[in-house]
Amino acid sequence: MISIQTAPQIRLVQNSNTMMVEKIQSTVVNTIPLWKSQMVLALGVEHSSQAARAQREVTDMTNALLRKNAEVLKTAAVESARESERGIVDMETLQNTNASLISTLDEVMQIQTEGRAKRQAAEVELRKMEDELKQKLLETRLKQKHGRPGTGKISDGNRNFRWERVECTESIQEKSGSGTG
């Protein structure tokens, strides 16, 4: 009896295994392609979501860029208008420059006046020094020619000069004459 019962049990197990194999084959044949299509759909949905997010970011960035450029354009246009309406030179700069020029001219005139006075004083001093030098040269020449300083006669080829030394050594009195005197 056990042997007789074993055969149907084996047959039941075999049938059960066959059904399971068919079920597994059906699952493999149907479920794996279904999983593949579901994965493809999920990836497609994710890609669409990423594309929508990227498009939203691009749109937001474009809008922000347009707003920012509008502000920059407004600022630049307003500044350009202000600068184009502004004078080339500010009035304050012109006043400062004019005052500086007047001050410069005053200083230059003062320096020129002082320089003129110094030149005139130097001219007087140079004449005095020249006269002293002439006196000394004449004295030296007379001493060499006549042996006595103070009087003499000299000729430059066209004119004859005669002089006498009077009172002090620093001043001479020249007498001009055309004769041999």
Secondary structure, DSSP 8 states (H G I E B T S, - for coil): -HHHHHHHHHHHHHHHHHHHHHHHHHHHHHHHHHHHHHHHHHHHHHHHHHHHHHHHHHHHHHHHHHHHHHHHHHHHHHHHHHHHHS-SS-HHHHHHHHHHHHHHHHHHHHHHHHHHHHHHHHHHHHHHHHHHHHHHHHHHHHHHHHS-TTEEEEE-SS-EEEEEE-SSTT-EEEEEESS--
